[in-house]
Amino acid sequence: MSFNPKYTITDKILNSLTTIASAREVIKQAYLSPELEEKLRQRALLLNAHASTALSGNKLSLKQVETLYKNKKT
């Protein structure tokens, strides 16, 4: 049994996909210094940790998660 999704590619969807593809290319071609890249990676890690633990009922704020990440008491 194969899955046949029911959708229509409208002009709005096509325009949005084109905009996303263009933005993706700009980002892929952009230069990031190693320092900025590391800062962005750490920020993404903190946001991911905060969001995923919040789903489990953890009530820590993003700032508290950042403090814990830096091995400080919160």
Backbone as XML, in Angstrom:
<?xml version="1.0"?>
<chain id="A" units="angstrom">
  <residue number="1" name="MET">
    <atom name="N" x="0.839" y="-1.172" z="0.000"/>
    <atom name="CA" x="0.000" y="0.000" z="0.000"/>
    <atom name="C" x="0.893" y="1.248" z="0.000"/>
  </residue>
  <residue number="2" name="SER">
    <atom name="N" x="0.796" y="2.076" z="-1.017"/>
    <atom name="CA" x="1.627" y="3.274" z="-1.093"/>
    <atom name="C" x="0.865" y="4.483" z="-0.556"/>
  </residue>
  <residue number="3" name="PHE">
    <atom name="N" x="1.629" y="5.437" z="-0.106"/>
    <atom name="CA" x="1.061" y="6.661" z="0.445"/>
    <atom name="C" x="0.994" y="7.703" z="-0.657"/>
  </residue>
  <residue number="4" name="ASN">
    <atom name="N" x="-0.181" y="8.229" z="-0.915"/>
    <atom name="CA" x="-0.371" y="9.272" z="-1.916"/>
    <atom name="C" x="-0.916" y="10.518" z="-1.232"/>
  </residue>
  <residue number="5" name="PRO">
    <atom name="N" x="-0.011" y="11.458" z="-0.868"/>
    <atom name="CA" x="-0.480" y="12.655" z="-0.171"/>
    <atom name="C" x="-1.372" y="13.493" z="-1.083"/>
  </residue>
  <residue number="6" name="LYS">
    <atom name="N" x="-2.330" y="14.165" z="-0.476"/>
    <atom name="CA" x="-3.242" y="15.012" z="-1.230"/>
    <atom name="C" x="-2.893" y="16.473" z="-0.951"/>
  </residue>
  <residue number="7" name="TYR">
    <atom name="N" x="-2.252" y="17.100" z="-1.898"/>
    <atom name="CA" x="-1.918" y="18.509" z="-1.775"/>
    <atom name="C" x="-1.793" y="19.108" z="-3.169"/>
  </residue>
  <residue number="8" name="THR">
    <atom name="N" x="-1.835" y="20.414" z="-3.208"/>
    <atom name="CA" x="-1.672" y="21.144" z="-4.452"/>
    <atom name="C" x="-0.608" y="22.197" z="-4.245"/>
  </residue>
  <residue number="9" name="ILE">
    <atom name="N" x="0.317" y="22.267" z="-5.168"/>
    <atom name="CA" x="1.344" y="23.307" z="-5.086"/>
    <atom name="C" x="0.756" y="24.577" z="-5.681"/>
  </residue>
  <residue number="10" name="THR">
    <atom name="N" x="0.423" y="25.491" z="-4.791"/>
    <atom name="CA" x="-0.165" y="26.763" z="-5.213"/>
    <atom name="C" x="0.941" y="27.751" z="-5.550"/>
  </residue>
  <residue number="11" name="ASP">
    <atom name="N" x="0.570" y="28.870" z="-6.138"/>
    <atom name="CA" x="1.550" y="29.920" z="-6.437"/>
    <atom name="C" x="2.214" y="30.415" z="-5.156"/>
  </residue>
  <residue number="12" name="LYS">
    <atom name="N" x="1.431" y="30.546" z="-4.099"/>
    <atom name="CA" x="1.978" y="31.013" z="-2.823"/>
    <atom name="C" x="3.027" y="30.042" z="-2.293"/>
  </residue>
  <residue number="13" name="ILE">
    <atom name="N" x="2.731" y="28.744" z="-2.352"/>
    <atom name="CA" x="3.688" y="27.729" z="-1.884"/>
    <atom name="C" x="4.934" y="27.750" z="-2.753"/>
  </residue>
  <residue number="14" name="LEU">
    <atom name="N" x="4.766" y="27.827" z="-4.050"/>
    <atom name="CA" x="5.905" y="27.851" z="-4.966"/>
    <atom name="C" x="6.776" y="29.074" z="-4.721"/>
  </residue>
  <residue number="15" name="ASN">
    <atom name="N" x="6.154" y="30.240" z="-4.519"/>
    <atom name="CA" x="6.915" y="31.459" z="-4.228"/>
    <atom name="C" x="7.668" y="31.334" z="-2.906"/>
  </residue>
  <residue number="16" name="SER">
    <atom name="N" x="7.024" y="30.744" z="-1.917"/>
    <atom name="CA" x="7.681" y="30.556" z="-0.615"/>
    <atom name="C" x="8.874" y="29.610" z="-0.743"/>
  </residue>
  <residue number="17" name="LEU">
    <atom name="N" x="8.716" y="28.528" z="-1.478"/>
    <atom name="CA" x="9.824" y="27.589" z="-1.679"/>
    <atom name="C" x="10.989" y="28.248" z="-2.419"/>
  </residue>
  <residue number="18" name="THR">
    <atom name="N" x="10.671" y="29.088" z="-3.389"/>
    <atom name="CA" x="11.710" y="29.800" z="-4.132"/>
    <atom name="C" x="12.451" y="30.771" z="-3.211"/>
  </residue>
  <residue number="19" name="THR">
    <atom name="N" x="11.708" y="31.476" z="-2.370"/>
    <atom name="CA" x="12.325" y="32.407" z="-1.415"/>
    <atom name="C" x="13.236" y="31.662" z="-0.439"/>
  </residue>
  <residue number="20" name="ILE">
    <atom name="N" x="12.771" y="30.531" z="0.051"/>
    <atom name="CA" x="13.568" y="29.725" z="0.979"/>
    <atom name="C" x="14.839" y="29.229" z="0.305"/>
  </residue>
  <residue number="21" name="ALA">
    <atom name="N" x="14.728" y="28.747" z="-0.910"/>
    <atom name="CA" x="15.900" y="28.244" z="-1.640"/>
    <atom name="C" x="16.907" y="29.363" z="-1.877"/>
  </residue>
  <residue number="22" name="SER">
    <atom name="N" x="16.427" y="30.550" z="-2.209"/>
    <atom name="CA" x="17.326" y="31.690" z="-2.420"/>
    <atom name="C" x="18.026" y="32.089" z="-1.126"/>
  </residue>
  <residue number="23" name="ALA">
    <atom name="N" x="17.287" y="32.148" z="-0.041"/>
    <atom name="CA" x="17.866" y="32.506" z="1.259"/>
    <atom name="C" x="18.888" y="31.463" z="1.688"/>
  </residue>
  <residue number="24" name="ARG">
    <atom name="N" x="18.594" y="30.208" z="1.419"/>
    <atom name="CA" x="19.519" y="29.118" z="1.775"/>
    <atom name="C" x="20.857" y="29.275" z="1.045"/>
  </residue>
  <residue number="25" name="GLU">
    <atom name="N" x="20.802" y="29.646" z="-0.214"/>
    <atom name="CA" x="22.030" y="29.848" z="-0.986"/>
    <atom name="C" x="22.849" y="31.000" z="-0.435"/>
  </residue>
  <residue number="26" name="VAL">
    <atom name="N" x="22.180" y="32.081" z="-0.067"/>
    <atom name="CA" x="22.888" y="33.223" z="0.517"/>
    <atom name="C" x="23.598" y="32.791" z="1.791"/>
  </residue>
  <residue number="27" name="ILE">
    <atom name="N" x="22.909" y="32.036" z="2.626"/>
    <atom name="CA" x="23.495" y="31.570" z="3.885"/>
    <atom name="C" x="24.654" y="30.624" z="3.622"/>
  </residue>
  <residue number="28" name="LYS">
    <atom name="N" x="24.489" y="29.712" z="2.664"/>
    <atom name="CA" x="25.556" y="28.754" z="2.361"/>
    <atom name="C" x="26.819" y="29.455" z="1.858"/>
  </residue>
  <residue number="29" name="GLN">
    <atom name="N" x="26.654" y="30.575" z="1.156"/>
    <atom name="CA" x="27.795" y="31.285" z="0.585"/>
    <atom name="C" x="28.411" y="32.306" z="1.549"/>
  </residue>
  <residue number="30" name="ALA">
    <atom name="N" x="27.740" y="32.575" z="2.648"/>
    <atom name="CA" x="28.221" y="33.582" z="3.599"/>
    <atom name="C" x="29.438" y="33.060" z="4.364"/>
  </residue>
  <residue number="31" name="TYR">
    <atom name="N" x="30.366" y="33.964" z="4.630"/>
    <atom name="CA" x="31.547" y="33.603" z="5.415"/>
    <atom name="C" x="31.253" y="33.826" z="6.886"/>
  </residue>
  <residue number="32" name="LEU">
    <atom name="N" x="31.591" y="32.843" z="7.684"/>
    <atom name="CA" x="31.501" y="32.973" z="9.134"/>
    <atom name="C" x="32.894" y="32.775" z="9.708"/>
  </residue>
  <residue number="33" name="SER">
    <atom name="N" x="33.289" y="33.695" z="10.558"/>
    <atom name="CA" x="34.571" y="33.509" z="11.224"/>
    <atom name="C" x="34.449" y="32.308" z="12.150"/>
  </residue>
  <residue number="34" name="PRO">
    <atom name="N" x="35.557" y="31.640" z="12.430"/>
    <atom name="CA" x="35.490" y="30.488" z="13.348"/>
    <atom name="C" x="34.905" y="30.863" z="14.711"/>
  </residue>
  <residue number="35" name="GLU">
    <atom name="N" x="35.197" y="32.079" z="15.172"/>
    <atom name="CA" x="34.685" y="32.512" z="16.471"/>
    <atom name="C" x="33.165" y="32.656" z="16.440"/>
  </residue>
  <residue number="36" name="LEU">
    <atom name="N" x="32.640" y="33.266" z="15.377"/>
    <atom name="CA" x="31.203" y="33.436" z="15.265"/>
    <atom name="C" x="30.518" y="32.086" z="15.082"/>
  </residue>
  <residue number="37" name="GLU">
    <atom name="N" x="31.116" y="31.218" z="14.289"/>
    <atom name="CA" x="30.541" y="29.893" z="14.091"/>
    <atom name="C" x="30.440" y="29.143" z="15.419"/>
  </residue>
  <residue number="38" name="GLU">
    <atom name="N" x="31.481" y="29.209" z="16.235"/>
    <atom name="CA" x="31.462" y="28.539" z="17.542"/>
    <atom name="C" x="30.393" y="29.146" z="18.449"/>
  </residue>
  <residue number="39" name="LYS">
    <atom name="N" x="30.268" y="30.471" z="18.422"/>
    <atom name="CA" x="29.257" y="31.147" z="19.242"/>
    <atom name="C" x="27.853" y="30.713" z="18.813"/>
  </residue>
  <residue number="40" name="LEU">
    <atom name="N" x="27.609" y="30.620" z="17.519"/>
    <atom name="CA" x="26.311" y="30.192" z="17.018"/>
    <atom name="C" x="26.027" y="28.741" z="17.382"/>
  </residue>
  <residue number="41" name="ARG">
    <atom name="N" x="27.059" y="27.886" z="17.315"/>
    <atom name="CA" x="26.876" y="26.479" z="17.693"/>
    <atom name="C" x="26.504" y="26.349" z="19.168"/>
  </residue>
  <residue number="42" name="GLN">
    <atom name="N" x="27.198" y="27.107" z="20.021"/>
    <atom name="CA" x="26.900" y="27.045" z="21.457"/>
    <atom name="C" x="25.493" y="27.564" z="21.744"/>
  </residue>
  <residue number="43" name="ARG">
    <atom name="N" x="25.096" y="28.617" z="21.057"/>
    <atom name="CA" x="23.753" y="29.167" z="21.249"/>
    <atom name="C" x="22.689" y="28.141" z="20.840"/>
  </residue>
  <residue number="44" name="ALA">
    <atom name="N" x="22.930" y="27.484" z="19.706"/>
    <atom name="CA" x="21.990" y="26.455" z="19.240"/>
    <atom name="C" x="21.912" y="25.304" z="20.235"/>
  </residue>
  <residue number="45" name="LEU">
    <atom name="N" x="23.050" y="24.922" z="20.793"/>
    <atom name="CA" x="23.075" y="23.844" z="21.786"/>
    <atom name="C" x="22.264" y="24.235" z="23.026"/>
  </residue>
  <residue number="46" name="LEU">
    <atom name="N" x="22.443" y="25.457" z="23.494"/>
    <atom name="CA" x="21.699" y="25.923" z="24.671"/>
    <atom name="C" x="20.195" y="25.977" z="24.399"/>
  </residue>
  <residue number="47" name="LEU">
    <atom name="N" x="19.817" y="26.516" z="23.250"/>
    <atom name="CA" x="18.403" y="26.605" z="22.912"/>
    <atom name="C" x="17.784" y="25.212" z="22.782"/>
  </residue>
  <residue number="48" name="ASN">
    <atom name="N" x="18.531" y="24.295" z="22.202"/>
    <atom name="CA" x="18.055" y="22.924" z="22.045"/>
    <atom name="C" x="17.888" y="22.263" z="23.413"/>
  </residue>
  <residue number="49" name="ALA">
    <atom name="N" x="18.879" y="22.424" z="24.271"/>
    <atom name="CA" x="18.809" y="21.833" z="25.619"/>
    <atom name="C" x="17.637" y="22.414" z="26.402"/>
  </residue>
  <residue number="50" name="HIS">
    <atom name="N" x="17.469" y="23.715" z="26.318"/>
    <atom name="CA" x="16.378" y="24.368" z="27.044"/>
    <atom name="C" x="15.025" y="23.884" z="26.538"/>
  </residue>
  <residue number="51" name="ALA">
    <atom name="N" x="14.849" y="23.840" z="25.236"/>
    <atom name="CA" x="13.559" y="23.437" z="24.664"/>
    <atom name="C" x="13.252" y="21.969" z="24.957"/>
  </residue>
  <residue number="52" name="SER">
    <atom name="N" x="14.235" y="21.111" z="24.800"/>
    <atom name="CA" x="13.957" y="19.684" z="24.986"/>
    <atom name="C" x="13.713" y="19.338" z="26.453"/>
  </residue>
  <residue number="53" name="THR">
    <atom name="N" x="14.422" y="19.999" z="27.369"/>
    <atom name="CA" x="14.172" y="19.715" z="28.784"/>
    <atom name="C" x="12.863" y="20.349" z="29.244"/>
  </residue>
  <residue number="54" name="ALA">
    <atom name="N" x="12.473" y="21.459" z="28.617"/>
    <atom name="CA" x="11.193" y="22.089" z="28.958"/>
    <atom name="C" x="10.037" y="21.151" z="28.591"/>
  </residue>
  <residue number="55" name="LEU">
    <atom name="N" x="10.193" y="20.419" z="27.499"/>
    <atom name="CA" x="9.168" y="19.456" z="27.106"/>
    <atom name="C" x="8.988" y="18.373" z="28.164"/>
  </residue>
  <residue number="56" name="SER">
    <atom name="N" x="10.060" y="18.100" z="28.900"/>
    <atom name="CA" x="10.007" y="17.076" z="29.946"/>
    <atom name="C" x="9.554" y="17.639" z="31.280"/>
  </residue>
  <residue number="57" name="GLY">
    <atom name="N" x="9.179" y="18.913" z="31.301"/>
    <atom name="CA" x="8.683" y="19.511" z="32.526"/>
    <atom name="C" x="9.706" y="20.316" z="33.310"/>
  </residue>
  <residue number="58" name="ASN">
    <atom name="N" x="10.924" y="20.437" z="32.799"/>
    <atom name="CA" x="11.949" y="21.219" z="33.475"/>
    <atom name="C" x="11.563" y="22.696" z="33.436"/>
  </residue>
  <residue number="59" name="LYS">
    <atom name="N" x="11.611" y="23.360" z="34.572"/>
    <atom name="CA" x="11.173" y="24.753" z="34.672"/>
    <atom name="C" x="12.328" y="25.753" z="34.634"/>
  </residue>
  <residue number="60" name="LEU">
    <atom name="N" x="13.543" y="25.293" z="34.325"/>
    <atom name="CA" x="14.675" y="26.216" z="34.262"/>
    <atom name="C" x="14.505" y="27.211" z="33.120"/>
  </residue>
  <residue number="61" name="SER">
    <atom name="N" x="14.921" y="28.446" z="33.380"/>
    <atom name="CA" x="14.892" y="29.456" z="32.327"/>
    <atom name="C" x="16.090" y="29.230" z="31.399"/>
  </residue>
  <residue number="62" name="LEU">
    <atom name="N" x="16.064" y="29.886" z="30.259"/>
    <atom name="CA" x="17.190" y="29.785" z="29.328"/>
    <atom name="C" x="18.470" y="30.293" z="29.992"/>
  </residue>
  <residue number="63" name="LYS">
    <atom name="N" x="18.364" y="31.354" z="30.762"/>
    <atom name="CA" x="19.526" y="31.902" z="31.468"/>
    <atom name="C" x="20.074" y="30.880" z="32.470"/>
  </residue>
  <residue number="64" name="GLN">
    <atom name="N" x="19.215" y="30.169" z="33.169"/>
    <atom name="CA" x="19.659" y="29.153" z="34.120"/>
    <atom name="C" x="20.347" y="27.991" z="33.399"/>
  </residue>
  <residue number="65" name="VAL">
    <atom name="N" x="19.824" y="27.599" z="32.246"/>
    <atom name="CA" x="20.460" y="26.539" z="31.462"/>
    <atom name="C" x="21.842" y="26.986" z="31.017"/>
  </residue>
  <residue number="66" name="GLU">
    <atom name="N" x="21.951" y="28.246" z="30.610"/>
    <atom name="CA" x="23.245" y="28.788" z="30.194"/>
    <atom name="C" x="24.236" y="28.798" z="31.358"/>
  </residue>
  <residue number="67" name="THR">
    <atom name="N" x="23.754" y="29.148" z="32.537"/>
    <atom name="CA" x="24.588" y="29.156" z="33.727"/>
    <atom name="C" x="25.093" y="27.745" z="34.040"/>
  </residue>
  <residue number="68" name="LEU">
    <atom name="N" x="24.205" y="26.764" z="33.954"/>
    <atom name="CA" x="24.609" y="25.378" z="34.182"/>
    <atom name="C" x="25.632" y="24.917" z="33.135"/>
  </residue>
  <residue number="69" name="TYR">
    <atom name="N" x="25.425" y="25.345" z="31.898"/>
    <atom name="CA" x="26.348" y="24.984" z="30.817"/>
    <atom name="C" x="27.753" y="25.500" z="31.120"/>
  </residue>
  <residue number="70" name="LYS">
    <atom name="N" x="27.812" y="26.653" z="31.750"/>
    <atom name="CA" x="29.105" y="27.255" z="32.078"/>
    <atom name="C" x="29.646" y="26.748" z="33.415"/>
  </residue>
  <residue number="71" name="ASN">
    <atom name="N" x="29.042" y="25.686" z="33.960"/>
    <atom name="CA" x="29.467" y="25.049" z="35.218"/>
    <atom name="C" x="29.399" y="25.978" z="36.411"/>
  </residue>
  <residue number="72" name="LYS">
    <atom name="N" x="28.351" y="26.794" z="36.453"/>
    <atom name="CA" x="28.165" y="27.667" z="37.593"/>
    <atom name="C" x="26.915" y="27.225" z="38.338"/>
  </residue>
  <residue number="73" name="LYS">
    <atom name="N" x="26.817" y="27.607" z="39.606"/>
    <atom name="CA" x="25.645" y="27.262" z="40.383"/>
    <atom name="C" x="24.479" y="28.146" z="39.953"/>
  </residue>
  <residue number="74" name="THR">
    <atom name="N" x="23.283" y="27.565" z="39.982"/>
    <atom name="CA" x="22.088" y="28.344" z="39.645"/>
    <atom name="C" x="21.063" y="28.220" z="40.744"/>
  </residue>
</chain>
